[in-house]
């Protein structure tokens, strides 16, 4: 029948139109910016620095200023200056820290190479994309205070990866603590007494060999 295809198409359109008012599966339009966008965990925009403690972000940065990310960055948008002193990290080991850590997000290409090469899981990719500024030269140059975000935020945007990182770092810290305790116990153990100067160590006593003694008071043997 002529026009059957058109009628079927109109029926599908009407079904979707009516269903969009009561079917949650059909309500796909996000009322952005009134409703925040729901981003997948794999989404990445610009990097941020992970800190262990939200109350002391600069004192608990995981970054030790190794500068690997700065060297591997293809557009060279990361700038790091090492500190002159050291601070204890999460395991209590004295480490260097970045006195200056800046990322020029106007140049960053969100390639995630800095995340891949970091041996300390100190830098991760963020979900924030609303960073429009009026001055792209200074407004998009982020320093370490602006880049630092707590580990709890990392768990919010990348829960699976954050849980894996925490489990691995926890095992490493536990091993470091056990090693430190074993070293302290070995140091506190009593040491053997040192030999007195000028006196030779007699060493362990050895049994004397048995000897046949001649009988006394008897006649000499012929």
PyMOL commands that set and color helices and strands:
alter all, ss='L'
color gray80, all
select helices_A, chain A and resi 4-19+24-26+68-72+113-117+144-147+151-157+159-188
alter helices_A, ss='H'
color red, helices_A
select strands_A, chain A and resi 47-51+78-82+87-88+94-95+98-104+123-125+141-142+148-150
alter strands_A, ss='S'
color yellow, strands_A
deselect
rebuild
show_as cartoon
